[in-house]
Amino acid sequence: MDPTTLEEKYPFITKEYLQGILRREQCESAITVDSFKVVAPLAKGENYSSDILRVTVNYTTGSHNHRTQTYVIKVSFARDEDADLLDAYDVFKREIAVYDVVMPKVEQLLSSIGYNKRLAPVAHAIHSTTIKHFVFEDLSLQGYKPVGRTAGLNFRQLQLVLEKIAKFHAATAVLYSIEEESMATHHYRNISEDVPHFYPLFQNSMIACSEQASNWPTTKGKIADKLRALEKTIIAKGCRVYTRSETDFNVLNHGDLWVNNVMLKTEPNGKPTDVILVDYATGFFGSPAIDLSYLLYTSASNDVTVDDFDLLLQHYHGELVDTLTKLKYSKKMPTLLDIQIEMLRKGHNGVMFSTFLIPLRLLEDTSNADLGGLLGRTEEAIAFRKRLFSHPKYQDRMEYLLNFFDRKGYLD
């Protein structure tokens, strides 16, 4: 990144700033930063809520050894229209609460039962003033890599994600049972009657998906018509998804649990061994089916069947109950039937997001992909969505899922 762009957009990234982070991280006050380089590892359209930067720092230790360290910096959007939109949803405030309040206590709870695997990257710095940003460890240094988003997550990869989210869900349910204030920042509903900013995203997606479905053999007619009708009721349905009942089993949902937010570690032969989840900016304390439907319906690869969904939910439930039991959860333990009923009650969440996240997964050229293209009604936005939803591979998964959604009653 050229110095002018760096100084204009990210003036806080200086030698002195990075030097302070290194000194704190390594507990060595004599470290001196010699130089640093900033690159944007994600193309436009790979992330819709922030700018992601990778910073490589060359430094000298107090014993005159020359070393290199890299960090990933997540910066709130500098573009005013996007920043204002996301500020209305308190996304930065919620993610700060995860790293400052929730995650340390979750990790402490899990460590008490002998579970020490990581659920999220380490945050070395959090700044909520002026240019809001996080400085995270670079997970690639430990062998974690993004999953190929176009293919989606296979069965084993989904199992690993569900194991991690089950631990997180269980620990946050226990945490809330002993300290309700810990979830105070996460009662904000991601879809609500009060903040309409993202309504057009879901309404536009229903219309665009119905137009495509009207051309597919098994969805033209009845299912395409139902999708078209959903454009008028989808927001009310979404508001119900994000309405919490205190008598139900509730957890802190990740909130944006799809393939783009999964970092995967594999053995040399390609066998997956671990995952770490990133981007906890839209967490909501409510039904676990919010995360489960979001993940399974948006991010499963084409060879994962609807029968596999039941096996995966059973796997999740086993991990959830095992963790709750070890943590001595004091309330009613959720049964597998409870989880399946929640999927029926809240699974509409997956419908809302799969219609546009699946084509975004498939999009090769993301240079014009941004929130404006998804939300807008300009000629350019409409043309972008037409190109997005007419992707030749969209039908492969969406037609199959729409028939499943119809059988479940999600489209009614």
TIMINU-891419 format. One line per 4 residues: their letters; for each residue x, y, z of C-alpha. Coordinates in steps of 0.5 Angstrom, whole numbers, plus 500, padded with zeros to 3 digits. Each point is the difference from the previous one (the first is absolute). Layout:
residues N
a) X:Y:Z  ...
END
This chain:
residues 412
mdpt) 500:500:500  503:507:498  502:505:506  495:505:497
tlee) 494:495:501  502:497:506  501:507:504  493:502:497
kypf) 496:494:502  504:497:506  504:506:503  500:496:506
itke) 505:494:497  507:503:502  506:497:502  499:503:507
ylqg) 493:497:500  503:493:498  506:500:505  495:501:506
ilrr) 496:494:498  506:496:499  503:502:506  494:498:504
eqce) 499:494:496  507:497:502  501:504:506  506:503:498
sait) 501:508:500  506:500:496  497:498:494  501:505:494
vdsf) 496:500:493  504:500:494  495:500:495  493:498:498
kvva) 496:498:494  492:500:500  496:496:494  493:499:500
plak) 500:492:500  492:500:498  497:503:493  494:504:500
geny) 494:496:501  504:495:505  498:504:506  494:504:501
ssdi) 500:503:506  507:503:501  507:501:497  505:494:501
lrvt) 508:501:500  506:496:501  506:504:503  507:497:499
vnyt) 504:503:506  508:499:499  503:502:507  506:499:505
tgsh) 500:497:507  504:503:505  505:495:499  501:502:493
nhrt) 497:494:497  496:502:493  493:497:500  493:501:496
qtyv) 493:499:503  493:501:496  494:502:503  493:501:497
ikvs) 496:507:501  493:500:499  498:507:499  493:503:500
fard) 498:503:493  502:507:498  495:500:495  494:505:504
edad) 494:496:497  502:493:502  503:502:507  494:504:502
llda) 496:494:497  504:495:505  500:505:506  493:499:500
ydvf) 500:493:502  506:501:505  504:495:496  507:503:503
krei) 497:500:507  498:493:500  506:497:498  504:504:505
avyd) 496:497:505  501:493:498  508:501:500  500:505:507
vvmp) 494:496:504  497:494:497  506:496:497  505:500:506
kveq) 494:498:504  499:494:495  507:498:499  500:500:508
llss) 494:495:501  502:496:494  507:499:503  497:498:507
igyn) 498:494:496  506:498:496  499:504:494  505:504:497
krla) 499:501:493  499:507:497  493:503:498  503:506:497
pvah) 506:504:498  504:504:506  498:507:500  507:504:501
aihs) 497:507:500  492:503:500  499:507:499  493:503:500
ttik) 502:507:498  500:504:494  502:494:495  498:494:503
hfvf) 504:494:500  503:493:502  507:498:500  499:492:499
edls) 505:495:500  502:497:493  497:493:500  503:498:494
lqgy) 507:500:504  497:494:504  497:496:493  493:503:500
kpvg) 498:502:493  493:502:497  495:495:498  499:500:492
rtag) 493:504:500  498:498:493  500:492:502  497:501:507
lnfr) 501:496:506  500:492:500  497:496:505  507:499:504
qlql) 501:507:500  493:502:502  501:495:506  506:504:502
vlek) 496:506:500  495:498:504  504:497:505  503:507:501
iakf) 493:503:500  497:495:505  506:502:505  499:507:499
haat) 492:499:501  501:496:506  505:505:503  496:506:499
avly) 493:496:502  504:499:507  503:507:500  493:503:500
siee) 497:495:505  505:503:505  501:507:497  495:503:496
esma) 503:507:499  506:496:496  495:500:494  497:507:501
thhy) 503:502:493  497:495:497  493:501:500  500:504:494
rnis) 495:497:495  504:499:493  493:501:497  495:504:503
edvp) 494:505:499  505:506:503  505:500:495  498:499:492
hfyp) 507:501:497  501:493:497  493:498:499  501:501:492
lfqn) 505:495:500  495:494:502  495:503:496  504:501:494
smia) 503:493:501  493:497:500  498:503:494  507:498:496
cseq) 499:493:503  493:499:498  502:503:493  505:494:499
asnw) 496:495:503  494:501:495  505:497:495  502:494:504
pttk) 496:493:499  498:499:507  499:507:502  496:503:495
gkia) 493:502:502  499:499:507  506:501:503  502:506:496
dklr) 494:503:502  501:499:507  506:503:500  497:506:496
alek) 495:500:505  505:500:506  503:507:498  494:503:503
tiia) 501:496:507  507:498:500  502:506:505  494:498:505
kgcr) 503:493:500  507:502:501  498:504:506  497:494:503
vytr) 506:496:499  504:505:504  495:501:506  502:496:506
setd) 496:496:505  503:500:507  497:493:501  504:497:494
fnvl) 507:497:500  504:507:497  507:500:499  505:506:497
nhgd) 499:499:492  506:501:496  495:504:495  504:499:494
lwvn) 502:493:500  502:498:493  505:498:496  504:507:499
nvml) 501:500:507  503:493:501  507:499:501  503:493:498
ktep) 506:496:502  502:494:497  505:494:500  505:500:494
ngkp) 495:495:497  494:505:500  497:497:506  496:505:504
tdvi) 502:500:507  498:507:503  496:506:499  500:507:503
lvdy) 494:505:499  501:507:498  496:506:500  495:500:506
atgf) 497:507:498  493:498:500  499:496:506  493:499:503
fgsp) 498:497:506  494:495:498  498:493:497  506:496:498
aidl) 496:498:493  502:507:498  507:498:499  499:493:498
syll) 495:502:494  504:505:498  506:496:500  497:494:497
ytsa) 496:503:494  505:505:498  506:497:500  500:492:499
sndv) 503:497:494  495:497:495  502:493:502  497:501:507
tvdd) 493:498:500  494:502:504  500:493:503  507:502:502
fdll) 497:506:503  497:496:506  507:496:501  503:507:501
lqhy) 495:502:504  501:494:504  507:501:501  499:507:502
hgel) 496:498:505  504:495:503  506:505:501  495:505:503
vdtl) 497:495:505  507:497:502  503:507:501  494:503:504
tklk) 500:494:504  508:500:502  498:508:501  495:498:505
yskk) 494:504:496  495:501:506  494:501:495  496:495:496
mptl) 504:496:495  498:501:493  498:494:496  502:498:493
ldiq) 492:501:499  501:507:503  505:501:495  496:498:494
ieml) 494:504:502  504:506:501  502:499:492  493:499:498
rkgh) 499:507:504  506:504:498  502:496:494  497:506:496
ngvm) 507:504:502  503:495:495  495:501:494  501:508:501
fstf) 508:499:500  501:494:495  496:504:494  506:505:499
lipl) 506:497:504  500:494:495  501:504:494  505:505:504
rlle) 504:493:501  500:498:493  502:507:497  507:500:497
dtsn) 500:508:499  499:503:506  503:507:498  493:503:499
adlg) 497:497:506  498:504:506  494:502:505  498:505:495
gllg) 499:494:494  496:496:505  496:505:503  499:506:495
rtee) 495:501:494  504:503:495  501:498:493  507:497:502
aiaf) 498:497:507  494:496:496  505:498:494  505:498:506
rkrl) 494:495:503  498:498:493  507:497:499  501:498:507
fshp) 493:496:500  501:497:493  507:496:501  499:494:497
kyqd) 502:496:506  495:503:505  494:495:497  504:494:502
rmey) 500:502:508  494:505:500  495:495:497  501:495:504
llnf) 500:504:506  493:503:498  497:494:500  502:498:507
fdrk) 498:507:502  493:499:497  499:493:504  502:503:506
gyld) 495:506:500  505:505:500  497:503:493  493:501:503
END
